[in-house]
Every structure is written in structure tokens, then in C-alpha cells.
Amino acid sequence: MISKLIQEIEKKDAPIVVGLDPQLGFLPKHLMEQGIKEYGESLEAVAAAVFEFNKAIIDATYDLIPAVKPQVAMYEQFGVSGMVAYRETVEYAKSKGLVVIGDIKRGDIGSTSGAYAAGHIGTVQVGGKTFLPFDEDMVTVNPYLGSDGVKPFIDVCNKNDRGIFVLVKTSNPSSGEFQDQKIGEKTLYEMVGEKVAEWGADSMDGAYSNVGAVVGATYPEQGRVLRKLMPHTYILVPGYGAQGGKGEDLVDFFNEDGLGAIVNSSRGIIAAYTKSDYAKFGEKHFADASRQAVVDMLADIRGAIAAGK
Amino acid sequence: MISKLIQEIEKKDAPIVVGLDPQLGFLPKHLMEQGIKEYGESLEAVAAAVFEFNKAIIDATYDLIPAVKPQVAMYEQFGVSGMVAYRETVEYAKSKGLVVIGDIKRGDIGSTSGAYAAGHIGTVQVGGKTFLPFDEDMVTVNPYLGSDGVKPFIDVCNKNDRGIFVLVKTSNPSSGEFQDQKIGEKTLYEMVGEKVAEWGADSMDGAYSNVGAVVGATYPEQGRVLRKLMPHTYILVPGYGAQGGKGEDLVDFFNEDGLGAIVNSSRGIIAAYTKSDYAKFGEKHFADASRQAVVDMLADIRGAIAAGK
């Protein structure tokens, strides 16, 4: 799967992913009104608005980007209806040729991780029929439980040609509380990074592994260290834009082949219409604002990579 | 919420929780056949079987136990239909007076953890109406992202009188890979345990905090250390039974007041009918087998606590 993602990144010259994280506050009024008109004041109404919102953004950007990353929490918060919108979003994005990275951050004891892996990137057998319940191409995984919480995901990656990104150094302000602690000469995130490289060695797909890592754009120095520590690991980089990461911070997340990292922006793209820079598009044309924000993000990141070479 | 859980534990003299983790392999044939008859070979069929399975087990055990702990992965693996069964299970268990601990192990950056908290233990506002999307009483939380990944859950606990259990030392074989690493004089799990105690100080509900911890029955020595480190923290103890934990291993998870821990068994109870000890009940009477397994587990744990005093 990572080779497919790389192919799409190269084809579009776009090492970026759009985070589809539809918070209630971002949904344009006319989509909410339309949802409520159809379903009343209900979670179904929000879910319908969420899907229409995503669909418009995908339609406006899919030719420019290789992938989308729906954050499942933003759907799960709306209960079962939200999960319907999540499933529909995954399906619609794939129908447009996009790689879908489900930002699910799951991780549990072995048998339980196996169930998550089956439901998200694997298959479930019922009698003579096979189902792909959520059917993402790749998902994010939490490493706190160690190898036997991660391996069931890797087994499914190897079986079904899918991919994962394991949390190594997250983008949030308090990520250092545990992740930066020193264990002998190394930090915890370096130790997790080494494990990711080790796990990934059995899941190579071309020059890179189907086992990737998450390292926040907000921590460029740690990104530099981890880039060297995990040479064959693709890095998913959240934290660009709304969380404070800039193009220039990202240079060292890439390898010398110009590959090795894919930068996510969520609010900066999907809620662009709410920012002064894109206000001229207006709320009804939120998807055009998103397209312009993608164009601007690409210019920033391509420029930073070119300058960094 | 922890005071409500303690009240139920004391009323039933039962510091235990039944894990509702319905794997496909545990579902009795007649329930699967009934599901398939109604919905065809589909995820809906499995979901219907799962709910009937849980309902029968709840009906057969609710007078003996204070709480159930559905493991969401076992529902999520069946896609949206599985999440419907999860929601129905939560609702049915609550209708029988049980405290419901959603074993969701979520945890993300602040705004995302806020969405998980709203969807599972909080509320969502749509126009003039308020919804409780999944409506568990308590959930489990992963601490890898540090304070700002946990605090949004605590805020919702404080607002809506709910509870969480934060993963400290998990029950699985490889939990030590990161959790046992030494940071100066302490292990990572001790450092997380200290944080749990600190977070919990602002969420007291009687003698204990609404911020609890998860510590595996399979690690009794670590349980002893953590018990002392977090005197006001309730400990959710998975790993009893199928994972290898025994009653005698559990004594030191409890405080001298006989409280402070609640022991989970999943497969040992819900799949009891598949074990030789309970085979006499037969597959059709799986729920009676579960009841007997609860009675036996209670005798084991009450005996161990009495002997340990």
C-alpha cells in the first residue's frame, strides 16, 4: 500500500494529505439546515451534513492530493450516525482514487487489536460471504501496549496490502510528558521509533515499509532524529497549519529522495472559509476555499523542500 | 460515578465486572442462524446475534454483578452494524441497573479527545436538542499523548459525573516493552500512575476519584506498587481467567478497606459454555453457564480477599 501512496504523491507532486475532521463548528449553515430539514434536529442530520461537507471538499481537491485522513473521533462523536458518515466518506474518497488513512489511533491487547485490524483494514467472514467493514487503506495505531498490540495490524497489512502509521512523537503540546522521557541514553519516542523500524522490516513494499510512523510537524528537531533512525519508514506529519507547523519546519522529515513524509492539514484546509485569507469565497463556496488552501499549502511545502535541498 | 460503582460493588459484594467481548467464535450457532434467517449472511446478522447473546448474559447475571465492560473493538469489527449492537448493549445493561464501562482505549490530541469524550461519556448539541451518542458511564483511556490527551475526558467526567480508567500497566505479554522501561529511578508505568493520581485529585467522588487506572491481573507485583502509589485511584483489573490471572494474584490490588479494585473477566464468563467445566450446560444454555462462571469467580475472589486480610 505504501508504494501506491508514493505513486500518487509523485504523480501529483503533492506530499500532503487533507484531514477530514468535521467538527460541528466547521459545518456551513446551509448544510446543517439541509440535514435538519431532512432528518429533524438529530444526529442523523449532522451525519448527513458531515458527509455532504466531505463530499464537496473531496470533489474540489481530489485532483491535487493523493490522500485524505478522516479523524474517526469527529464522526464517532455523533454516534452510530456519525459512523455511517465515516464509512460513506471512506468509500467516496476511494471512488475518487484517493488513498484513505483512517486516523483511528487504536491499539489494545493482541486479540483485540486483531478485531480492530479486521474491522478497519481487513475482512470479516459471515457464513460464505466476506465483508470489509470500514475498509480504510491505512490506519494510525497507538504503541503503548507494545509489540503484541501492534503486530495484529501488521499481519493484516501483509495479508491485504494495507498500511499503518504508528504514533511515535505526537504533535500536541504535552506529547513530551511521557514520549520525551529518557530511558538510558534514548528517549521513549526514539525507542518506539526503533521498534517501528524493526516491525516494518517484515513489511517492506518497495523502498519503504507498510509500517509508517506519526511524528508531529510541531517538533522538527525530533523529526530530524527520527528520520535518520527509521530510514525506510514513511512519516505521517500532523500539526501543520492550525497547530503551528510551517513548511520550513518540515524539510528534515523528508529523505534525500524527496520522499519519506506526507504532511497533514485538517482545519487549515477544511475550515479555510472561516479564515480571513479565504473569507472572500464565502460560506456557500467553502469547497473552493479548501481548494485554494490546498494550492497554497502545496506551494509552501514544495518551496520548502526545494529550498532545503 | 465511582461512588455509584462502589455502591453497587458493596451491595452485591462483587468487585467484578463481566467483559462483553463477543468474538465471532463465541456466538452460539442458534443465535447466528437466527440472525442470518432474519438478515441474510451479513454484518447485520452478526450484530443481531451479538446483541441477543449479550442480552441473555446480562439477564442471567445482572443480579450478581455491578458492571459490564463491553470491548468496543469486538463490535467495531462488524462495522456500523456492530456499533448499533454496541449502543444497544450499553442501553440494555443500563436498563438493568448495571454500570457500563466502555473499553474504548481512546486518546488523541486535545480537540480530538474532546470529541471522543463527548461521543462516549458526554453530550452533543444539535440545534435545540441534546444527545448522548454512546452514553457509557465510564471509558478506558490511553495516556501516550500526555495530559492534554486525557484532560478533555476528565472535564467531561466532572461535568456529567462520569468516570475513566487510564491505561497504566496493561495485562498483555509485551506490555513491559515500553511500560516497564526505567526513567531515572522509576518505570514508565509508575510515572503514568503518578500522573493518574495527580489528574484524579481534581475529580474526587467520595474516597476515590472518577479517574481510575487499568493494571493487569497478570502483573501482581506491579499491582502492589501501583496500589500504594495511587491510594485514591480505583483500579480496573483485566487479565483474570483466560489471560492467566488468578484470585490469589489480586489481593494486593485492593486497599485495606476491601475496595479500590474491580476485576474483569471476559472470555472466562461469556464463553464459559465452551469450557469443559461448564460443558454440561450445553450451547443453548450458554447464559446459565455464564451465571455459574460468575458464581465461581465471585467465590474465588471473595476467598482470596478474605485469606489476604
Chai-1 contact restraints between the chains, C-beta under 6 A:
chainA,res_idxA,chainB,res_idxB,connection_type,confidence,min_distance_angstrom,max_distance_angstrom,comment,restraint_id
A,E41,B,V126,contact,1.0,0.0,6.0,A-B,restraint_1
A,E41,B,G127,contact,1.0,0.0,6.0,A-B,restraint_2
A,E41,B,K129,contact,1.0,0.0,6.0,A-B,restraint_3
A,L43,B,F131,contact,1.0,0.0,6.0,A-B,restraint_4
A,V46,B,V126,contact,1.0,0.0,6.0,A-B,restraint_5
A,Q71,B,T112,contact,1.0,0.0,6.0,A-B,restraint_6
A,A73,B,T112,contact,1.0,0.0,6.0,A-B,restraint_7
A,A73,B,A115,contact,1.0,0.0,6.0,A-B,restraint_8
A,A73,B,Y116,contact,1.0,0.0,6.0,A-B,restraint_9
A,M74,B,A115,contact,1.0,0.0,6.0,A-B,restraint_10
A,E76,B,G119,contact,1.0,0.0,6.0,A-B,restraint_11
A,Q77,B,A115,contact,1.0,0.0,6.0,A-B,restraint_12
A,Q77,B,A118,contact,1.0,0.0,6.0,A-B,restraint_13
A,Q77,B,G119,contact,1.0,0.0,6.0,A-B,restraint_14
A,G79,B,P133,contact,1.0,0.0,6.0,A-B,restraint_15
A,G79,B,F134,contact,1.0,0.0,6.0,A-B,restraint_16
A,V80,B,M83,contact,1.0,0.0,6.0,A-B,restraint_17
A,V80,B,V84,contact,1.0,0.0,6.0,A-B,restraint_18
A,V80,B,R87,contact,1.0,0.0,6.0,A-B,restraint_19
A,M83,B,V80,contact,1.0,0.0,6.0,A-B,restraint_20
A,M83,B,M83,contact,1.0,0.0,6.0,A-B,restraint_21
A,V84,B,V80,contact,1.0,0.0,6.0,A-B,restraint_22
A,R87,B,V80,contact,1.0,0.0,6.0,A-B,restraint_23
A,K105,B,D108,contact,1.0,0.0,6.0,A-B,restraint_24
A,D108,B,K105,contact,1.0,0.0,6.0,A-B,restraint_25
A,I109,B,N172,contact,1.0,0.0,6.0,A-B,restraint_26
A,T112,B,Q71,contact,1.0,0.0,6.0,A-B,restraint_27
A,T112,B,A73,contact,1.0,0.0,6.0,A-B,restraint_28
A,A115,B,A73,contact,1.0,0.0,6.0,A-B,restraint_29
A,A115,B,M74,contact,1.0,0.0,6.0,A-B,restraint_30
A,A115,B,Q77,contact,1.0,0.0,6.0,A-B,restraint_31
A,Y116,B,A73,contact,1.0,0.0,6.0,A-B,restraint_32
A,A118,B,Q77,contact,1.0,0.0,6.0,A-B,restraint_33
A,G119,B,E76,contact,1.0,0.0,6.0,A-B,restraint_34
A,G119,B,Q77,contact,1.0,0.0,6.0,A-B,restraint_35
A,V126,B,E41,contact,1.0,0.0,6.0,A-B,restraint_36
A,V126,B,V46,contact,1.0,0.0,6.0,A-B,restraint_37
A,G127,B,E41,contact,1.0,0.0,6.0,A-B,restraint_38
A,K129,B,E41,contact,1.0,0.0,6.0,A-B,restraint_39
A,F131,B,L43,contact,1.0,0.0,6.0,A-B,restraint_40
A,P133,B,G79,contact,1.0,0.0,6.0,A-B,restraint_41
A,F134,B,G79,contact,1.0,0.0,6.0,A-B,restraint_42
A,N142,B,N142,contact,1.0,0.0,6.0,A-B,restraint_43
A,N142,B,Y144,contact,1.0,0.0,6.0,A-B,restraint_44
A,Y144,B,N142,contact,1.0,0.0,6.0,A-B,restraint_45
A,Y144,B,Y144,contact,1.0,0.0,6.0,A-B,restraint_46
A,L145,B,T170,contact,1.0,0.0,6.0,A-B,restraint_47
A,L145,B,N172,contact,1.0,0.0,6.0,A-B,restraint_48
A,L145,B,S175,contact,1.0,0.0,6.0,A-B,restraint_49
A,G146,B,S174,contact,1.0,0.0,6.0,A-B,restraint_50
A,G146,B,S175,contact,1.0,0.0,6.0,A-B,restraint_51
A,G146,B,E177,contact,1.0,0.0,6.0,A-B,restraint_52
A,G146,B,F178,contact,1.0,0.0,6.0,A-B,restraint_53
A,S147,B,S174,contact,1.0,0.0,6.0,A-B,restraint_54
A,S147,B,E177,contact,1.0,0.0,6.0,A-B,restraint_55
A,D148,B,N172,contact,1.0,0.0,6.0,A-B,restraint_56
A,D148,B,P173,contact,1.0,0.0,6.0,A-B,restraint_57
A,D148,B,S174,contact,1.0,0.0,6.0,A-B,restraint_58
A,T170,B,L145,contact,1.0,0.0,6.0,A-B,restraint_59
A,N172,B,I109,contact,1.0,0.0,6.0,A-B,restraint_60
A,N172,B,L145,contact,1.0,0.0,6.0,A-B,restraint_61
A,N172,B,D148,contact,1.0,0.0,6.0,A-B,restraint_62
A,P173,B,D148,contact,1.0,0.0,6.0,A-B,restraint_63
A,S174,B,G146,contact,1.0,0.0,6.0,A-B,restraint_64
A,S174,B,S147,contact,1.0,0.0,6.0,A-B,restraint_65
A,S174,B,D148,contact,1.0,0.0,6.0,A-B,restraint_66
A,S175,B,L145,contact,1.0,0.0,6.0,A-B,restraint_67
A,S175,B,G146,contact,1.0,0.0,6.0,A-B,restraint_68
A,E177,B,G146,contact,1.0,0.0,6.0,A-B,restraint_69
A,E177,B,S147,contact,1.0,0.0,6.0,A-B,restraint_70
A,F178,B,G146,contact,1.0,0.0,6.0,A-B,restraint_71
A,Q181,B,I183,contact,1.0,0.0,6.0,A-B,restraint_72
A,I183,B,Q181,contact,1.0,0.0,6.0,A-B,restraint_73
